[in-house]
Amino acid sequence: MAKSNSVASIQFFRGEDEPVVPEIRLTRSRDGRTGQAFFVFENPEALTKESITELKGMLLIDEEGELVTREVNARFVNGEPNALEGIYSWKSEADFERFMRFAQRYAQSHGMGYTDKAATN
């Protein structure tokens, strides 16, 4: 895995950026205060049979600091690990805005775009 040097990065082990870019989906409550971001990493470098027991969480790191979640699970196919799924939850508008600043930095530093599906329907 790459050492941390991005503007924004995701880590499963402190100091080691995960190079696999996840699919990220957001849900929010009707009033917009609470919600969750669902991350799916297909075949991430952090996922090996040896590392599964070492996974304690996911760090979302940018210039403002860290967002941390402990909600990380491995997905298995035919008994072999093939994906990591993480959930980051927020409980206030301020928390959501902080997450979105991270998401924008992460997208920019990894050549990604953002699509608001609600706006396209």
MOKA-V659155 format. One record per backbone hydrogen bond with DSSP energy under -0.5 kcal/mol. CO is the residue of the C=O (numbers start at 1). NH is the residue of the N-H. If there is no record, write none. Layout:
<<CO & NH> <CO & NH>>
This chain:
<<2 & 17> <9 & 61> <10 & 18> <11 & 59> <12 & 56> <13 & 16> <15 & 4> <15 & 17> <16 & 12> <16 & 13> <17 & 2> <17 & 19> <23 & 40> <25 & 38> <27 & 36> <29 & 32> <34 & 29> <35 & 90> <36 & 27> <37 & 39> <37 & 88> <38 & 25> <39 & 86> <40 & 23> <40 & 42> <41 & 43> <41 & 44> <41 & 84> <44 & 47> <46 & 48> <48 & 52> <51 & 54> <51 & 55> <52 & 55> <58 & 69> <59 & 11> <59 & 61> <60 & 67> <61 & 9> <62 & 65> <65 & 62> <67 & 60> <69 & 58> <70 & 72> <71 & 87> <73 & 85> <75 & 82> <75 & 83> <77 & 80> <80 & 77> <82 & 43> <83 & 75> <84 & 41> <85 & 73> <86 & 39> <87 & 89> <88 & 37> <90 & 35> <92 & 96> <93 & 97> <94 & 98> <95 & 99> <96 & 100> <97 & 101> <98 & 102> <99 & 103> <100 & 104> <101 & 105> <102 & 106> <103 & 107> <104 & 108> <105 & 109> <106 & 110> <107 & 110> <107 & 112> <108 & 111> <115 & 117> <116 & 119> <116 & 120> <117 & 121>>
